[in-house]
């Protein structure tokens, strides 16, 4: 496992996707700060040209609880795409780069290779969530947002990490799609299809029961009127993650690897 983890870390270090993902969440935190800046004083934002004269903002308050909630929503919704791409790249690249034969010829169990990929991608995604939170602290402090307290900060971190952890579990099946599809294309199609369906089901009011809608609802994206996920929703998230990891490991262990 140690050698497999080291190999995956080397691949990540040499990949452009690492920096793309960092930039993506940096921009997301920055846009959250921009929203807080506008919300704090819409008149000032109009004078600076950030808003059209008749532009309307969503109801909200420019304070720390709102900003932490916005960051959690960014991780829950944006993570479905960025985390999904990370998992798809980690597994699909072996087929697209035609390195899968060399990889499977190594004296390392296939399940160990799969496990190392999941450990590295999970840590990668969680570090991106922590980066978003730290950037949020810096941006919020620069904007001098009101409502700061240690309790609010800890709660904001907890919600953000919970959203990130659930999203990491939910993108695990995309690894199976990338493996079965022997590349990126099929898995990307599955990812976008899942995101689309989750949006539709959440709009219909049943998102608390559909696992891929649970992180966004938990983050508060639907507002106070949106029903909170219950035990069924959280258990379904865990079940999807466990099934995705197990199915991917089983496929790598038993599938015909002739191409």
Buried (B, 14 or more C-beta within 10 A) or exposed (E): EEEBBEBBBEBBEEBEBBEEBEEBBBEBBEEBBBBBBBBBEBEEBBEEEEBEEEEEEEEBBBBBBBBBBBBBBBBBBBBBBBBBBBBBBBBBBBBBEEEBEEBEEEEBBBBBBBBBBBBBBBBBBBBBBBBBBEBBBEBBEEBEBEBBEEEBBEBBBEBBBBBBBBBBBBBBBBBBBBBBBBBBBBBBEBBEEBBEEBBEBBEEEEBBBBBBBBBBBBBBBBEEEBEEBEEEBBEBBEEBBEBBBBBBBBBBEEEEBEE
